[in-house]
Amino acid sequence: GLRAAPQSGRRIAPVKNSKYAALELPYNWSQGSDAVGRLGAFFKSLFIKSPSTRYDKSHGARFKPAQQETNPMQSDSSSRFLMANADIRGYLLQLNKAYADSLKASHYPLPIRILLGEFLAAAALLSETIKFKGRLLLQVKGLEKITLLAAEATSERSLRCVARFQGLTDRDAPDFEALLGAGTLVVTIEPEQGERYQSLVPLTAPNLAQCLEFYFGQSDQLGTQVMLHSDGETATGFLLQQLPAQLETDDTKRADQWQHFSLLAGTLTPAEQIALSEAALLKRLFVDDVVELFPPKAHRFACTCSRERMANALIALGEA
């Protein structure tokens, strides 16, 4: 079931037949601050701890990445991958039409379009790491030039975003620290059934990706690496994350594995994520490793507005 990748010697493996677990989320989120701990309890309630299984039934049959090596990455989609010999997973994401559709109702200047693209990509990636029915919302509010910036992703992979701003034009730089650095990111998980959970993330890093890495670290999450990029037309995202110990239980070896994969992933460029197929990109990054790649999942723009939801959103903004 393994094939040699041309000119590289690296193998990309289709997934073997296996029993499936419901989730592959880490189950130690209950540590950390109270706000993060409450959010962790929600994640923990969704996670089924199963040391012998690693996969999610909803993904169904797998495919050989070789089938897509010569095509660009699929637009408006995310693809999950697993390291075959390490407890590490990842997600690749590219948004085009869904991104454009999310922006077209308002005339946003370029810096706002770029920031909204990163927030959309981040919301889509984070929603992929959990399994629930509902929505995930990222929002910042109350700053001088940007009074509101928010992006939402649902469990059905629908996306939307909104911004309120003043005094910005296309000529202004999309400077994350200057525009948002004085604010706080509010991460909201709103299940269709059950309690809403919120967590606060200080925007003290140079970009949103590093702020989210800090968020995962403070919640006592396993190692997480995030990369986001937007140019106003295309938004891309990459997430690499450790899983609970299953294939390797030695802490030193797990740390070495994480360092190995995170260093390789750190060489990824936005241009590569746009130009290369999922399989070709993973081959480029992890040339000596076996990677299991899942079929892509489509994302789309959808407005989920309703009177009740709008009222809840206003309440959430007031509490943030």
Secondary structure, 3 states (H helix, E strand, C coil): CCEECCCCCCEECCCCCCCCCCCCCCCCCCCCCHHHHHHHHHHHHHCCCCCCCCCCHHHCCCCCHHHHCCCCCCCCEEEEEEECCCCEEEEEEEECHHHHHHHCCCCCCHHHHHHHHHHHHHHHHHHHCCCCCEEEEEEEECCCCEEEEEEEEECCCEEEEEEEECCCCCCCCCCHHHHHCCCEEEEEEEECCCCCEEEEEECCCCCHHHHHHHHHHHCCCCCEEEEEEECCCCEEEEEEEECCCCCCCCHHHHHHHHHHHHHHHCCCCHHHHHHCCHHHHHHHHCCCCCEEECCCEECEECCCCCHHHHHHHHHHHHHC
